[in-house]
């Protein structure tokens, strides 16, 4: 029977690569989410400052700033939405690769168990033959 250990190593490598790709997608999404949180906190801070200034110019500046930041936040939201299908696809690919790895491991374990069973059967047959031969010799020696 063919040894599947090289195939198992290859499948493990593929799973690891898929995990790395998925982790990178999560990292990128987290960076986008972090940038979005920073922008939202900046808007809140700037709004407080504009309200404290009690100036029409400060309010106009804040409105322009808020519009620009909201546009950037919308872009970030779109990027995050675009990441979701990529993450789902990467998760599916990783699950599939892991499933293939497990299949190969199970087949290898079954082959090894079958081989061990065959070896044990041969050993038992040999021991039975030896025992029978010893018995025959003792029986012949008595006669």
Secondary structure, 3 states (H helix, E strand, C coil): CCCCHHHHHHHHHHHHHHHHHHHHHHHHHHHHHHHHHHHHHHHHHHHHHHHHHCCHHHHHHHHHHHHHHHHHHHHHHHHHHHHHHHHHHHHHHHHHHHHHHHHHHHHHHHHHHHHHHHHHHHHHHHHHHHHHHHHHHHHHHHC
